[in-house]
Amino acid sequence: MNALAALLGRPRLVLLIAGLLALVGLASFLNMPRQEDPTFPDRGGLITVLYPGAVAESIERLIIEPLEDELAQVEEIDIVSATARTGVALLNIGLHDHIYDTDPAWDRVRYAMARAEHRFPAGVERTELDDRQ
């Protein structure tokens, strides 16, 4: 208590400390880096495979399983969830949170898709990756 009482007994010193702290805070605020629209890495992607006329069970067996087998070899992938509907397969992909440079990871996903396409049946029209989710 004696130190606090001694400090409060010197009003000029208290004002000097408060003023210095205010100036340091103002200088920090003015020099702080800011972005109006900060960028975030795109860690989510959607693979769409069109196989017209195929039922969901066939798409699961002929499209999704080979794709999941190849995608399992890509270390950057955190989660894969697949949906099979008549004529289309949809695979949602999420990359690990610690990945900030996502372009090489999406390139490895594209290579895995190309390897899986060799195992697809004839009649598959289009396989595409939307990596800006």
DSSP file (Angstrom, degrees, kcal/mol; ACC not computed):
  #  RESIDUE AA STRUCTURE BP1 BP2  ACC     N-H-->O    O-->H-N    N-H-->O    O-->H-N    TCO  KAPPA ALPHA  PHI   PSI    X-CA   Y-CA   Z-CA
    1    1 A M     >        0   0    0      0, 0.0     4,-2.5     0, 0.0     5,-0.2   0.000 360.0 360.0 360.0 -33.3    0.0    0.0    0.0
    2    2 A N  H  >  +     0   0    0      1,-0.2     4,-2.2     2,-0.2     5,-0.1   0.873 360.0  51.1 -65.0 -35.5    2.8    2.4    0.7
    3    3 A A  H  > S+     0   0    0      2,-0.2     4,-2.2     1,-0.2    -1,-0.2   0.903 111.8  47.4 -68.2 -40.6    4.2    2.1   -2.9
    4    4 A L  H  > S+     0   0    0      2,-0.2     4,-2.6     1,-0.2    -2,-0.2   0.906 112.7  48.6 -66.3 -41.4    0.7    2.9   -4.3
    5    5 A A  H  X S+     0   0    0     -4,-2.5     4,-1.0     2,-0.2    -2,-0.2   0.887 111.6  50.0 -65.2 -38.5    0.2    5.8   -1.9
    6    6 A A  H  < S+     0   0    0     -4,-2.2     4,-0.2    -5,-0.2    -2,-0.2   0.890 112.0  48.2 -67.1 -38.9    3.7    7.2   -2.9
    7    7 A L  H >< S+     0   0    0     -4,-2.2     3,-1.5     1,-0.2     7,-0.3   0.913 110.6  50.0 -68.0 -42.5    2.9    6.9   -6.6
    8    8 A L  H 3< S+     0   0    0     -4,-2.6    -1,-0.2     1,-0.3    -2,-0.2   0.711 100.3  66.5 -69.3 -18.1   -0.5    8.6   -6.2
    9    9 A G  T 3< S+     0   0    0     -4,-1.0    -1,-0.3     1,-0.2    -2,-0.2   0.570  94.9  62.3 -76.7  -8.6    1.3   11.4   -4.3
   10   10 A R    <>  +     0   0    0     -3,-1.5     4,-1.7    -4,-0.2     3,-0.4  -0.760  61.3 172.8-117.6  83.4    3.1   12.3   -7.5
   11   11 A P  H  > S+     0   0    0      0, 0.0     4,-2.3     0, 0.0     5,-0.2   0.813  76.5  57.6 -64.6 -30.7    0.4   13.3  -10.0
   12   12 A R  H  > S+     0   0    0      2,-0.2     4,-2.3     1,-0.2     5,-0.1   0.897 106.7  48.8 -67.2 -38.1    2.9   14.5  -12.6
   13   13 A L  H  > S+     0   0    0     -3,-0.4     4,-2.4     2,-0.2    -1,-0.2   0.900 111.0  50.2 -66.5 -41.1    4.6   11.1  -12.7
   14   14 A V  H  X S+     0   0    0     -4,-1.7     4,-2.4    -7,-0.3    -2,-0.2   0.917 112.3  47.3 -63.4 -43.6    1.2    9.4  -13.1
   15   15 A L  H  X S+     0   0    0     -4,-2.3     4,-2.6     2,-0.2    -2,-0.2   0.884 110.7  52.3 -65.8 -38.1    0.2   11.7  -15.9
   16   16 A L  H  X S+     0   0    0     -4,-2.3     4,-2.5     2,-0.2    -2,-0.2   0.927 111.9  45.4 -63.3 -45.3    3.6   11.2  -17.7
   17   17 A I  H  X S+     0   0    0     -4,-2.4     4,-2.4     2,-0.2    -2,-0.2   0.919 114.4  48.4 -64.4 -44.2    3.2    7.4  -17.5
   18   18 A A  H  X S+     0   0    0     -4,-2.4     4,-2.1     2,-0.2    -2,-0.2   0.904 112.5  48.9 -63.4 -41.2   -0.4    7.5  -18.7
   19   19 A G  H  X S+     0   0    0     -4,-2.6     4,-2.4     2,-0.2    -2,-0.2   0.912 111.0  49.4 -64.9 -43.5    0.6    9.9  -21.6
   20   20 A L  H  X S+     0   0    0     -4,-2.5     4,-2.5     1,-0.2     5,-0.2   0.912 111.2  49.6 -62.5 -42.5    3.4    7.6  -22.7
   21   21 A L  H  X S+     0   0    0     -4,-2.4     4,-2.2     1,-0.2    -1,-0.2   0.889 110.8  50.1 -63.8 -38.4    1.2    4.6  -22.7
   22   22 A A  H  X S+     0   0    0     -4,-2.1     4,-2.4     2,-0.2    -2,-0.2   0.907 111.6  48.3 -66.2 -41.5   -1.4    6.4  -24.7
   23   23 A L  H  X S+     0   0    0     -4,-2.4     4,-2.6     2,-0.2     5,-0.2   0.909 111.6  49.1 -65.4 -42.4    1.2    7.5  -27.3
   24   24 A V  H  X S+     0   0    0     -4,-2.5     4,-2.3     2,-0.2    -1,-0.2   0.910 112.5  48.8 -63.2 -41.7    2.7    4.0  -27.6
   25   25 A G  H  X S+     0   0    0     -4,-2.2     4,-2.2    -5,-0.2    -2,-0.2   0.906 112.1  47.9 -64.0 -42.2   -0.9    2.6  -28.1
   26   26 A L  H  X S+     0   0    0     -4,-2.4     4,-2.3     2,-0.2    -2,-0.2   0.906 112.0  49.5 -65.4 -42.5   -1.7    5.2  -30.7
   27   27 A A  H  X S+     0   0    0     -4,-2.6     4,-1.6     1,-0.2    -2,-0.2   0.900 111.3  49.8 -63.8 -40.4    1.6    4.6  -32.6
   28   28 A S  H  X S+     0   0    0     -4,-2.3     4,-0.6    -5,-0.2    -2,-0.2   0.911 110.9  49.7 -64.1 -41.7    0.9    0.8  -32.5
   29   29 A F  H >< S+     0   0    0     -4,-2.2     3,-0.7     1,-0.2    -2,-0.2   0.905 111.5  47.8 -64.3 -41.9   -2.6    1.3  -33.8
   30   30 A L  H 3< S+     0   0    0     -4,-2.3    -1,-0.2     1,-0.2    -2,-0.2   0.789 115.9  43.9 -71.4 -27.6   -1.4    3.6  -36.7
   31   31 A N  H 3< S+     0   0    0     -4,-1.6    -1,-0.2    -5,-0.2    -2,-0.2   0.396  84.0 120.3 -97.3   2.5    1.4    1.2  -37.7
   32   32 A M    <<  -     0   0    0     -3,-0.7     2,-0.2    -4,-0.6    -3,-0.0  -0.488  68.4-118.9 -70.5 129.5   -0.6   -2.0  -37.5
   33   33 A P        +     0   0    0      0, 0.0     2,-0.3     0, 0.0    -1,-0.1  -0.502  40.8 176.9 -70.7 137.1   -0.8   -3.9  -40.8
   34   34 A R        -     0   0    0     -2,-0.2     2,-0.4     3,-0.0     3,-0.1  -0.974  21.0-159.3-140.0 152.2   -4.4   -4.2  -42.1
   35   35 A Q        -     0   0    0     -2,-0.3     0, 0.0     1,-0.1     0, 0.0  -0.995  14.8-148.2-129.1 139.3   -6.2   -5.6  -45.1
   36   36 A E  S    S+     0   0    0     -2,-0.4    -1,-0.1     1,-0.3     0, 0.0   0.932 100.1  20.1 -69.4 -44.6   -9.7   -4.7  -46.2
   37   37 A D  S    S-     0   0    0     -3,-0.1    -1,-0.3     2,-0.0    -3,-0.0  -0.800  86.5-156.6-124.7  87.3  -10.4   -8.1  -47.6
   38   38 A P        -     0   0    0      0, 0.0     2,-0.3     0, 0.0    -4,-0.0  -0.309  16.0-124.1 -65.9 148.7   -7.9  -10.6  -46.0
   39   39 A T        -     0   0    0      0, 0.0    -4,-0.0     0, 0.0    -2,-0.0  -0.716  22.5-166.9 -95.3 144.0   -7.2  -13.8  -48.0
   40   40 A F        -     0   0    0     -2,-0.3     2,-0.1     0, 0.0    60,-0.0  -0.966  30.7-102.4-125.7 144.2   -7.8  -17.2  -46.6
   41   41 A P        -     0   0    0      0, 0.0     2,-1.1     0, 0.0    60,-0.1  -0.393  31.5-120.9 -67.7 143.3   -6.5  -20.4  -48.1
   42   42 A D        +     0   0    0      1,-0.2    91,-0.0    58,-0.1    58,-0.0  -0.733  42.4 163.4 -85.7 100.7   -9.1  -22.5  -49.9
   43   43 A R        +     0   0    0     -2,-1.1    52,-2.8    52,-0.1     2,-0.4   0.404  50.2  78.5-100.3   1.6   -9.0  -25.8  -48.1
   44   44 A G  E     +A   94   0A   0     50,-0.2    89,-1.7    87,-0.2     2,-0.3  -0.900  54.4 172.5-114.2 141.4  -12.3  -27.2  -49.4
   45   45 A G  E     -A   93   0A   0     48,-2.7    48,-2.9    -2,-0.4     2,-0.4  -0.951  21.0-145.8-142.8 162.7  -12.9  -28.8  -52.7
   46   46 A L  E     -AB  92 130A   0     84,-1.8    84,-2.7    -2,-0.3     2,-0.5  -0.982   6.8-159.0-134.6 121.2  -15.6  -30.6  -54.6
   47   47 A I  E     -AB  91 129A   0     44,-2.8    44,-2.4    -2,-0.4     2,-0.5  -0.876  11.8-167.9 -97.9 128.5  -15.0  -33.4  -57.2
   48   48 A T  E     -AB  90 128A   0     80,-2.6    80,-2.4    -2,-0.5     2,-0.5  -0.974   5.4-175.1-119.2 126.9  -17.8  -34.0  -59.6
   49   49 A V  E     -AB  89 127A   0     40,-2.4    40,-2.4    -2,-0.5     2,-0.5  -0.984  11.5-153.0-124.0 122.2  -18.0  -37.0  -61.8
   50   50 A L  E     +AB  88 126A   0     76,-2.6    75,-2.0    -2,-0.5    76,-0.8  -0.837  22.6 164.3 -97.6 124.8  -20.7  -37.4  -64.4
   51   51 A Y    >   -     0   0    0     36,-2.3     3,-1.6    -2,-0.5    36,-0.3  -0.722  29.8-146.6-136.7  82.7  -21.7  -40.9  -65.4
   52   52 A P  T 3  S+     0   0    0      0, 0.0    35,-0.1     0, 0.0     3,-0.1  -0.195  75.8  12.5 -59.5 137.1  -25.1  -40.5  -67.2
   53   53 A G  T 3  S+     0   0    0      1,-0.3     2,-0.2    33,-0.1    33,-0.1   0.273  92.5 125.8  86.6 -10.6  -27.5  -43.4  -66.8
   54   54 A A    <   -     0   0    0     -3,-1.6    33,-1.8    31,-0.1    -1,-0.3  -0.586  57.2-127.1 -84.3 142.5  -25.7  -45.1  -63.9
   55   55 A V     >  -     0   0    0     -2,-0.2     4,-2.2    31,-0.2     3,-0.4  -0.430  28.9-103.8 -82.2 163.4  -27.6  -45.9  -60.7
   56   56 A A  H  > S+     0   0    0      1,-0.2     4,-2.3     2,-0.2     5,-0.1   0.841 119.1  55.0 -59.3 -37.9  -26.2  -44.8  -57.4
   57   57 A E  H  > S+     0   0    0      2,-0.2     4,-1.9     1,-0.2    -1,-0.2   0.900 109.6  47.1 -64.7 -40.3  -24.9  -48.3  -56.4
   58   58 A S  H  > S+     0   0    0     -3,-0.4     4,-3.3     2,-0.2     5,-0.4   0.895 111.2  51.4 -67.1 -39.9  -22.9  -48.6  -59.6
   59   59 A I  H  X>S+     0   0    0     -4,-2.2     5,-2.3     1,-0.2     4,-2.1   0.900 108.5  52.2 -64.5 -39.4  -21.4  -45.2  -59.1
   60   60 A E  I  <>S+     0   0    0     -4,-2.3     5,-1.9     3,-0.2    -2,-0.2   0.940 118.5  36.1 -59.0 -47.8  -20.4  -46.1  -55.6
   61   61 A R  I  <5S+     0   0    0     -4,-1.9    -2,-0.2     3,-0.2    -1,-0.2   0.895 127.5  33.0 -75.3 -42.7  -18.6  -49.2  -56.8
   62   62 A L  I  <5S+     0   0    0     -4,-3.3    -3,-0.2    -5,-0.2    -2,-0.2   0.727 132.9  18.3 -93.0 -23.5  -17.2  -48.0  -60.1
   63   63 A I  I  X5S+     0   0    0     -4,-2.1     4,-1.9    -5,-0.4    -3,-0.2   0.798 122.6  43.3-113.6 -55.3  -16.4  -44.3  -59.4
   64   64 A I  I  ><S+     0   0    0     -5,-2.3     4,-3.0     1,-0.2     5,-0.2   0.917 110.8  52.4 -69.1 -44.7  -16.3  -43.5  -55.8
   65   65 A E  H  ><S+     0   0    0     -5,-1.9     4,-2.2    -6,-0.3    -1,-0.2   0.934 111.8  45.0 -61.3 -47.1  -14.3  -46.5  -54.5
   66   66 A P  H  > S+     0   0    0      0, 0.0     4,-2.0     0, 0.0    -1,-0.2   0.911 115.1  49.4 -62.1 -38.5  -11.4  -46.0  -57.0
   67   67 A L  H  X S+     0   0    0     -4,-1.9     4,-2.7     1,-0.2    -2,-0.2   0.933 111.2  48.2 -64.5 -44.6  -11.3  -42.3  -56.4
   68   68 A E  H  X S+     0   0    0     -4,-3.0     4,-1.7     1,-0.2    -1,-0.2   0.876 109.0  54.7 -64.2 -36.5  -11.2  -42.8  -52.6
   69   69 A D  H  < S+     0   0    0     -4,-2.2     4,-0.3    -5,-0.2    -1,-0.2   0.921 113.5  40.9 -62.2 -43.4   -8.4  -45.3  -53.0
   70   70 A E  H >< S+     0   0    0     -4,-2.0     3,-1.2     1,-0.2    -2,-0.2   0.885 113.4  52.8 -73.1 -38.2   -6.3  -42.9  -54.9
   71   71 A L  H >< S+     0   0    0     -4,-2.7     3,-1.6     1,-0.3     6,-0.2   0.778  96.0  69.4 -68.5 -25.5   -7.2  -39.9  -52.7
   72   72 A A  T 3< S+     0   0    0     -4,-1.7    -1,-0.3     1,-0.3    -2,-0.2   0.717  92.6  60.3 -64.6 -18.7   -6.2  -41.9  -49.6
   73   73 A Q  T <  S+     0   0    0     -3,-1.2     2,-0.8    -4,-0.3    -1,-0.3   0.545  81.9  93.2 -85.8  -7.6   -2.6  -41.6  -50.8
   74   74 A V    X   -     0   0    0     -3,-1.6     3,-1.1    -4,-0.2    31,-0.0  -0.789  62.7-160.9 -89.8 113.2   -2.6  -37.8  -50.7
   75   75 A E  T 3  S+     0   0    0     -2,-0.8    -1,-0.2     1,-0.2    21,-0.1   0.755  82.5  63.9 -68.1 -25.9   -1.3  -36.8  -47.3
   76   76 A E  T 3  S+     0   0    0     29,-0.1    20,-2.2    19,-0.1     2,-0.3   0.657  79.3 100.5 -75.8 -14.1   -2.7  -33.3  -47.3
   77   77 A I  E <   +C   95   0A   0     -3,-1.1    18,-0.3    -6,-0.2     3,-0.1  -0.572  43.4 177.8 -78.4 129.9   -6.3  -34.5  -47.3
   78   78 A D  E     +     0   0A   0     16,-3.3     2,-0.3    -2,-0.3    17,-0.2   0.844  65.8   8.4 -94.4 -45.8   -8.0  -34.4  -43.9
   79   79 A I  E     -C   94   0A   0     15,-1.8    15,-2.5     2,-0.0     2,-0.4  -0.997  52.9-171.0-144.7 143.6  -11.5  -35.6  -44.8
   80   80 A V  E     -C   93   0A   0     -2,-0.3     2,-0.4    13,-0.2    13,-0.2  -0.995   7.2-179.2-132.8 126.8  -13.4  -37.0  -47.8
   81   81 A S  E     -C   92   0A   0     11,-2.3    11,-3.2    -2,-0.4     2,-0.3  -0.997  11.6-159.6-127.1 134.2  -17.1  -37.4  -47.9
   82   82 A A  E     -C   91   0A   0     -2,-0.4     2,-0.4     9,-0.2     9,-0.2  -0.853  10.6-168.6-118.4 146.9  -18.8  -38.9  -50.9
   83   83 A T  E     -C   90   0A   0      7,-2.9     7,-2.9    -2,-0.3     2,-0.5  -0.998   7.6-159.9-132.3 128.5  -22.4  -38.8  -52.3
   84   84 A A  E     +C   89   0A   0     -2,-0.4     2,-0.3     5,-0.2     5,-0.2  -0.939  18.5 164.8-111.4 126.6  -23.6  -41.1  -55.1
   85   85 A R  E >   -C   88   0A   0      3,-2.8     3,-1.7    -2,-0.5     2,-0.4  -0.836  53.2 -67.0-128.7 169.3  -26.7  -40.1  -57.0
   86   86 A T  T 3  S-     0   0    0     -2,-0.3   -31,-0.2     1,-0.3   -33,-0.1  -0.426 120.9  -4.0 -61.4 115.1  -28.2  -41.3  -60.3
   87   87 A G  T 3  S+     0   0    0    -33,-1.8   -36,-2.3    -2,-0.4     2,-0.3   0.374 124.8  68.8  86.5  -4.1  -25.7  -40.2  -62.9
   88   88 A V  E <   -AC  50  85A   0     -3,-1.7    -3,-2.8   -38,-0.2     2,-0.4  -0.999  54.8-158.5-150.7 144.4  -23.3  -38.2  -60.7
   89   89 A A  E     -AC  49  84A   0    -40,-2.4   -40,-2.4    -2,-0.3     2,-0.5  -0.985  13.3-166.6-119.7 133.9  -20.8  -38.7  -57.9
   90   90 A L  E     -AC  48  83A   0     -7,-2.9    -7,-2.9    -2,-0.4     2,-0.5  -0.982   4.0-174.2-123.0 127.0  -19.9  -35.9  -55.6
   91   91 A L  E     -AC  47  82A   0    -44,-2.4   -44,-2.8    -2,-0.5     2,-0.5  -0.973  10.8-154.8-123.7 118.2  -16.8  -36.0  -53.3
   92   92 A N  E     -AC  46  81A   0    -11,-3.2   -11,-2.3    -2,-0.5     2,-0.4  -0.787  15.9-165.8 -89.5 130.8  -16.2  -33.2  -50.7
   93   93 A I  E     -AC  45  80A   0    -48,-2.9   -48,-2.7    -2,-0.5     2,-0.4  -0.954   9.3-169.9-122.6 136.5  -12.6  -32.8  -49.8
   94   94 A G  E     -AC  44  79A   0    -15,-2.5   -16,-3.3    -2,-0.4   -15,-1.8  -0.993  13.0-145.0-125.2 131.1  -11.1  -30.9  -46.9
   95   95 A L  E     - C   0  77A   0    -52,-2.8   -18,-0.2    -2,-0.4   -52,-0.1  -0.499  36.7 -84.2 -87.1 161.1   -7.4  -30.3  -46.5
   96   96 A H    >   -     0   0    0    -20,-2.2     3,-1.3    -2,-0.2    -1,-0.1  -0.267  36.0-120.9 -61.6 151.3   -5.6  -30.2  -43.1
   97   97 A D  T 3  S+     0   0    0      1,-0.3    -1,-0.1    -3,-0.1    -2,-0.0   0.723 107.2  63.8 -69.1 -22.7   -5.8  -26.9  -41.2
   98   98 A H  T 3  S+     0   0    0      2,-0.0     2,-0.6     0, 0.0    -1,-0.3   0.498  80.0  98.7 -82.9  -1.2   -2.0  -26.4  -41.1
   99   99 A I    <   +     0   0    0     -3,-1.3     3,-0.1     1,-0.2    -4,-0.1  -0.771  35.1 159.5 -91.3 120.1   -1.7  -26.2  -44.9
  100  100 A Y        +     0   0    0     -2,-0.6     2,-1.2     1,-0.2    -1,-0.2   0.714  66.5  62.7-108.6 -32.1   -1.5  -22.6  -46.2
  101  101 A D        +     0   0    0      1,-0.2     4,-0.5   -60,-0.1    -1,-0.2  -0.775  64.7 168.3 -93.5  92.7    0.0  -23.1  -49.6
  102  102 A T     >  +     0   0    0     -2,-1.2     4,-2.5     1,-0.2     5,-0.2   0.655  52.3  82.5 -86.1 -16.3   -2.8  -25.2  -51.1
  103  103 A D  H  > S+     0   0    0      1,-0.2     4,-2.0     2,-0.2    -1,-0.2   0.915  93.2  46.5 -59.6 -46.3   -1.9  -25.1  -54.8
  104  104 A P  H  > S+     0   0    0      0, 0.0     4,-1.9     0, 0.0    -1,-0.2   0.883 112.5  52.0 -62.9 -34.5    0.6  -28.1  -54.5
  105  105 A A  H  > S+     0   0    0     -4,-0.5     4,-1.8     1,-0.2    -2,-0.2   0.926 109.8  47.8 -66.4 -43.3   -1.9  -30.1  -52.5
  106  106 A W  H  X S+     0   0    0     -4,-2.5     4,-2.2     1,-0.2    -1,-0.2   0.834 108.4  56.0 -67.6 -30.4   -4.7  -29.5  -55.1
  107  107 A D  H  X S+     0   0    0     -4,-2.0     4,-2.2    -5,-0.2    -1,-0.2   0.911 107.0  49.2 -64.5 -40.9   -2.2  -30.5  -57.8
  108  108 A R  H  X S+     0   0    0     -4,-1.9     4,-2.1     1,-0.2    -2,-0.2   0.862 109.1  52.9 -65.6 -34.5   -1.6  -33.8  -56.0
  109  109 A V  H  X S+     0   0    0     -4,-1.8     4,-2.2     2,-0.2    -1,-0.2   0.912 108.3  50.4 -64.8 -41.6   -5.4  -34.3  -55.8
  110  110 A R  H  X S+     0   0    0     -4,-2.2     4,-2.3     2,-0.2    -2,-0.2   0.893 109.3  51.1 -63.4 -39.5   -5.6  -33.8  -59.6
  111  111 A Y  H  X S+     0   0    0     -4,-2.2     4,-2.1     2,-0.2    -1,-0.2   0.905 109.7  50.0 -63.7 -40.2   -2.9  -36.4  -60.1
  112  112 A A  H  X S+     0   0    0     -4,-2.1     4,-2.1     1,-0.2    -2,-0.2   0.889 109.6  51.5 -64.7 -38.3   -4.8  -38.8  -57.9
  113  113 A M  H  X S+     0   0    0     -4,-2.2     4,-2.1     2,-0.2    -2,-0.2   0.911 108.5  51.4 -63.5 -41.5   -8.0  -38.1  -59.9
  114  114 A A  H  X S+     0   0    0     -4,-2.3     4,-0.7     1,-0.2    -2,-0.2   0.886 109.9  49.4 -64.3 -38.3   -6.1  -38.8  -63.2
  115  115 A R  H >< S+     0   0    0     -4,-2.1     3,-0.6     1,-0.2     4,-0.3   0.897 112.0  48.6 -65.9 -39.0   -4.8  -42.1  -61.8
  116  116 A A  H >< S+     0   0    0     -4,-2.1     3,-1.6     1,-0.2     4,-0.4   0.829  99.7  66.5 -70.7 -30.9   -8.4  -43.1  -60.8
  117  117 A E  H >< S+     0   0    0     -4,-2.1     3,-0.9     1,-0.3    -1,-0.2   0.785  90.5  64.6 -62.0 -26.5   -9.8  -42.1  -64.2
  118  118 A H  T << S+     0   0    0     -4,-0.7    -1,-0.3    -3,-0.6    -2,-0.2   0.747 103.5  47.9 -66.5 -21.9   -7.9  -45.0  -65.7
  119  119 A R  T <  S+     0   0    0     -3,-1.6    -1,-0.2    -4,-0.3    -2,-0.2   0.487  89.5 107.1 -96.4  -4.7  -10.0  -47.4  -63.6
  120  120 A F  S <  S-     0   0    0     -3,-0.9   -57,-0.1    -4,-0.4     3,-0.1  -0.393  73.5-111.9 -72.6 151.4  -13.3  -45.7  -64.6
  121  121 A P    >   -     0   0    0      0, 0.0     3,-1.1     0, 0.0    -1,-0.1  -0.329  41.7 -84.8 -75.5 164.7  -15.7  -47.5  -67.0
  122  122 A A  T 3  S+     0   0    0      1,-0.2     3,-0.1    -2,-0.1     0, 0.0  -0.425 111.2  49.7 -65.5 144.8  -16.4  -46.2  -70.5
  123  123 A G  T 3   +     0   0    0      1,-0.4     2,-0.5    -2,-0.1    -1,-0.2   0.285  66.7 134.2 106.8  -9.7  -19.2  -43.7  -70.5
  124  124 A V    <   -     0   0    0     -3,-1.1    -1,-0.4     1,-0.2   -73,-0.2  -0.641  35.4-169.7 -72.9 120.7  -17.9  -41.4  -67.8
  125  125 A E        +     0   0    0    -75,-2.0     2,-0.4    -2,-0.5    -1,-0.2   0.928  54.3   3.2 -83.2 -47.0  -18.3  -38.0  -69.3
  126  126 A R  E     -B   50   0A   0    -76,-0.8   -76,-2.6     2,-0.0     2,-0.4  -0.999  44.9-171.6-150.2 139.2  -16.5  -35.5  -67.1
  127  127 A T  E     +B   49   0A   0     -2,-0.4     2,-0.3   -78,-0.2   -78,-0.2  -0.989  25.0 166.1-128.2 121.3  -14.4  -35.4  -63.9
  128  128 A E  E     -B   48   0A   0    -80,-2.4   -80,-2.6    -2,-0.4     2,-0.5  -0.981  27.3-145.2-140.3 152.4  -13.7  -32.0  -62.5
  129  129 A L  E     -B   47   0A   0     -2,-0.3     2,-0.8   -82,-0.2   -82,-0.2  -0.965   3.3-163.2-116.7 124.0  -12.3  -30.5  -59.3
  130  130 A D  E     +B   46   0A   0    -84,-2.7   -84,-1.8    -2,-0.5     3,-0.2  -0.901  14.5 174.0-103.1 101.9  -13.6  -27.2  -57.9
  131  131 A D        +     0   0    0     -2,-0.8   -87,-0.2   -86,-0.2    -1,-0.1   0.204  59.5  81.2 -97.1  16.3  -10.8  -26.2  -55.4
  132  132 A R              0   0    0      1,-0.1    -1,-0.2   -86,-0.1   -87,-0.2  -0.395 360.0 360.0-114.4  53.8  -12.2  -22.8  -54.6
  133  133 A Q              0   0    0    -89,-1.7    -1,-0.1    -3,-0.2   -88,-0.1   0.408 360.0 360.0 -92.2 360.0  -14.9  -23.8  -52.1
